[in-house]
Amino acid sequence: MRQAQHSRMWRQRARRGVHHALEAGLGHTFWGSLVSDLLIALAVASVAAGAAWSVPEVRASYGPWIRALDVVTALIFAAEYGLRLWSCVELPFFAQGAPWRERLRYASQPMQVVDLLSFVPTFVGLVAGIDMWAAMMLRFLKVARYSPALHSLGRVIAAERGALFGALVIMTGLVMFAATVMYFIERHAQPVAFGSIPAAAWWSVVTLATIGYGDAVPVTPLGKAFAGLMIIAGIAAFALPFGIIATGFGREATRRDFMVSWLLVARVPLFGGLDAAAVSQIITLLRSRTFEAGDVIVRRGTPGDSMFFLVSGDVVVETETGEVTLKEGDFFGEMALLEHRPRSSTVMAATRVRALVLDREDLERLARRHPAIMARIREVAASRRQTTRTNPV
């Protein structure tokens, strides 16, 4: 019984570790960054190899090496896909029902379909004896998993689909209008290029898009005047969807920054129990900063104009009586800030540290808005002042 329980706990721990390595994202953990870098490098190398395969001279000289890279990459991507399916039940959204059903639902997600297409064509080609080298180009889509910009673009397009569809209707209507008018103006002068509305639509598209290939141009004075008007209208019409996407990107960036700040604030015990309105106010007062291991966060003798809340990582405070280690959830720098004096200790990052910074003016605002939090900060400062192993930063 105990052995079975121990085995189950080991499997859960291993699955959780695999989940964090694969799903943590680039830059969040060491193993997550290492795995992400490897997969991105393999995807980019496969795309480059697929492009090189299309060159006869390269294929004749390096064909076996490119094929070997394709197979090895497919094996690694297949292993990654299997591990993702195995560990996906660690995700809160896929941990509600039966594991097999949740894994099937996870596999139907768009990014998992991309993962599947990154290695299945290679194995199909090997079994069926079909040259499917072009499928290597699909692996570039895997880079989207590790690109926040592409994720944001997808969310923006989904959120603005109504406005984008409206812009598409306007653009299509303008193309058909320009093609119809130009057909009636130029059909006798140029029966080949403008002999029908579909034929004139080609001119309409390249003109409104301001590309202007020059293979079909109006020759009549009225046709030239109308073409000039359509060029100006095309600049406005074709710029409309880009304006919608740019505005959506701005809103998405603001929303993402707010959510990141919210999560950081929520991880500080001092701000625990606050309602949504209070957290929203505090977010406007705090700045997020990241320090690498060995960085000096504050130095002795410098002005005490800010305090720090540790969101993650450890710091070492060098005091006159020795070193004090502060961990996630602690804060420091409040004593020099409250007493309006220089720092009396040096603080260094022992690990990679994520901290929220509160400046002097913002501390005064915090005191006015949330006196209970300010009272707690003063209480901790007084307690530290009375202990033997002080933290007088």
N, C-alpha and C positions, 0 to 999 in steps of 0.2 A: 504493500500500500504506500509506504513512504517512498519506495524507489519509483513507483509510478508517478507520484506527486512531484518528486524531484525531476523526473524526466520531462513532465509537462511544464514545469517552471523553466527548465533549461530551454525547451522549444520556444516558449513565449519570449524568453530573454533574447534568444538568437533571432527570432522573427522581428522583434522590436529593433534590434541592432541593424538588421538588414533594411528594415523600413526607414530608419533614420539615415542610413547611408545612401539609399536610393531616392528618398522623397524629401530629405531635408532641404535640398536646393543648394545651388552654387554659393559658396561663401559662408554658409551657416555653421557647418562643422568641418573638421579636418577631413574625415572620411567622405563626407558628402561632397566636399570640393574635389577630392582626389578622384572619386568615381565620376563626377560630372565632367571633370577635365578629360579623363580618359575617353568617355563616351563621345564627347564633343569632338575630340581629336580623331577618333575612329570615323565618325560621321563625315567630317570634312575631308579626311584622307580618302574615304570611299567615293565621295563626289568627285574629287580630283582624279582618282584612278578611273572612274567611269568615263570622265571626259577624255582622259588620255587614251582609253581603250578605243575610242572612235577614230583615232589617228592610225592609219594602216602601218606606218613605219614604227610607231611606238608599240603597237600590238604585236608586230612581228618580232621585235627585240625583247620586250618585257612582258609579253602576254602571260607566261606562267606565273610570274611574280604578282601581277595584278590579280590573276585568278586566285592565287593563294591568299592574298590580302582580302579578297572578297569572301572567301570561305571562312577564314579566321574571324573576320568581323561579324559574319552571320552567326557563327557559333557563340561569340561573346554577346551579341544582341539577343540571341535566343535564350541564353542563360539569364540575362538581365530581365527578359520578359517573364520567364518562369519565376524568378525571385520576386518580381513585382506582384505577380498573381498570388504567390504564397504569402507575402507580407501585407497585402492590401487590407486585410481585415484589421490591421492596426489603425487604419484611418477611421475616424468617428463615423463618417458617412457610410462606411461599408462594414460596420460591426454590429448591425441590428438583427439580421436574420441568420439563416443557416449559412455556414462558411462557403459551401459550394455555390449557393445562389448569389451571395455577395460577390464572389470572385467572378462569376459569369456577368454580373452587372458591371463590375469594374472593367472587365475585358471589352465591354461594348462601348466604353468611353472613346471619344475621338482620338486622344493621344495614345491609347492602348492599341487602336487600330493602326495608327502610324507605326508603333513599335512592332506590330505583327508584320506589316509590309516591309519592314527593314531587313527581315531575314528569310521569310517564306519564299519569295521569288528565287533566291539563290538555291535553296534546297529543291524546289520544283524543277529548276533548270538542270540541276545535277542528276535528278532521278529520271527526268524525261529526255535528257540529252538536248535541251533547248538552250540557246545562247540568250540569256536574259540580262545582259550586262546593263541595259538601260535602267533596270530596276535599282541599280546602285544609286542613281540620282535621287531616288525617293528618300534616301537616308538623310538628306539635308533637312527634311521636315523634323527630324529628331532634335535638331538644334532649337526648334521652337519651344521644346519643353524647358530649356534652360535660359530662355530669353524673356525677361519681364516685359520688354517692349512689344514683342509679338503677342504675348498674353494680353497686354493692355489693348493692343489693336483689335484683337478678337472681341474683347468685352465692349469696346467702343462701337464696333460695327453692329454687334448684337443690340446694344442699347439704342443706337441711332438708326436702326433699320427702317423705321417709318420715314424719317426725314430723308435718308439716302434713297429710298424707293421713290419718294416724291421728286427728288432731284433727277433720278433716272428717267422718270416720266417726262419731266420738262426737257431734258436733253434729247430724248427720243422724239418728242413732238417737234422740237426745233429742227432736228435732222430731217424729218419727213417734210416739214414745211419748206425748208430751204431746197430740198431735192425737188419738190413739186413745183415751186416757183421757177427754179432754174430750168426744169424740163420744158415749161411753156416758153421761157425766154430763149433758150439756146437749141431747142430740138431741131430747128430747120438749119441753123448755121453749123451745128456739129451733131449730126444724127448718130455717130458712133459713140461719142462720149456722153451725150445727153439725150439719146433717142428714146429712153424710157425712164420712169421714176426710179426703179431699182438701179439703173446705170448711173443716174444723177446722184443717187444716195452715196455712192463712193466719193464723189467730189464733195458732197455735203459733210461727210464724216471728217475727211482730212482737212477741210477748210475750217469747220467749227472747232476742231481740235488744234488749230493753228499749226498743223504740220506742213501742209502745202507741198505735196510731192511734185507738183507741176506736170503730171501726166494728163490732167484734164483741167483746163482753165477756160473761163468765158472769153469770148472774142467780141461780143457786141457791147456797145456802150452801156446799155441798160443792164446787161449781165455783169459787167465789171462793177457798176455802182451797187448792184444788189449784193455782189460778193463782198465788197468792202463792209457793208452793213452786217453781213453774216459773220465776218471775222470778228468784229467788235462784239456782237452778241455771243459768239462762241467763247470768247475770253471770259465773259461773265457767267455763262451757263456751265462751262466745264470747270470753272473755279468753285462752283457752289458745293459739290460733294467734298472737295478738299477743305473748304472752310468748316463744313459740318464735322469732319473727322478731326480737324485741328482743335475745334472747340471741345469736342468730346474727349480728346487727349488731355486737355487742360483740366477738365472736370475729373477725369480718371486719376490723374497725378495728384490732384488735391485730395481726392477721396482715399487714395492709397497712403499718402503721407499721414492723413488723419488717423486711419486705422492702425498704422504702424505705431504712431505716437500713443494711441489709446492702449494698445497691447503693452507697450513699454511702461506706461503709467500704472496699468493694472498689476504689474509684477512687483511693484514697490509696496511692501506691507503698510507703510505709513499712510498710503492713500487708499487702503482697503476700506470697504464699506461705504465709499462715496457713491452718490447716485450719478446718473448719466450727465446731468447738467453740471454738477461739480467737476467731474472728470473733464468735460469739454472746456471748462474755464481754465483748469490747471494745464491742459495741453498747450494753451496759448502762451503760458509763462515759461515752459521748459524747452530746452534745446538738447537734442540727442548728439552724443559724441562717442567715438570709438577709439580706444587706445590699445596698442599692441603690447605684448609682454615686454617689460623692461622700460617702457616709456615713463617719463616723469610727468605725473598729472599735475601736481602742485609742488613748488619748491620753497624751501624755508627762506623767509625774508621777503617774499613777493607779497604784493597787496592782497588782502583777503576780501576779494570782491565777488565771490561766488561760492556756492556749495554744490556737492555732488551726491546723487542718489544712484547706487549700484543696481543696475538691472541684471547684469550677468558678469561673471568673472570675480577674481579676487584682487585686492590691493594690499600693499604692505605700507604701514605708517611708521616711519622712523622717528621715534620719540627719544627723549633724553634718558628714559628708563629702559629702553629696548624697543623691539619691533612689535607692532600690533597688526594682526591680519584681519581685514574686513571682507565680508563675503556678500553674495547677492542679497539684496534687501536692506543692507546697511547704508548709512549716509555719513558724510564727513565734510569738513570745511565750514561747518556752521558757527564754530566758536569765534574764529577770526572775523567772520562776516557779522556776527551779532555784536562783537566788541569793537568793531571798526579798527582793527590792528593788523599788522603783517602776519603772514603765516609763521608759525613756530615749529613746524615739522614738514618733512618732505614725504610725499606720497608717490609710490611707484606702482605700476601695474604688474602684478605677479603672473597673471594670465591675460589672455585677450579680454578686454573689459568694454562693456557697453554701459554708459552712464547718462543720466539726465542732469543737466546743469541748470541751476537757478541763480540768476544774478541778483545784485543787491536791490535794484529797483523792483524787480519781479517778486523778491521776497517780501517787500513791503506791501505789494498788491495782494500776495497770498495771505499775509497777516490780516489784512482788512476783510478779505472774502471768506477765509476759513480760519478763524481764531483758534479752533480746536487743534488743527494741524500745527499751527505756530506754537501753541502751548506744548505740544508733544516735542517739537524740536528743541524748545528751551529746556524742557525736562531732561531730555537726553544730554544736552550740553552741560547742564548742571551736574548730572550724574557723572559724566566723564571728567569734569573738573575736580571732583572729590575723590576719584579712584587713584590708586597709586600708579597703575599703568595707564596713564592718561592718553588722550587722543586730542591734544590741543592744536588742531590744524587751523 
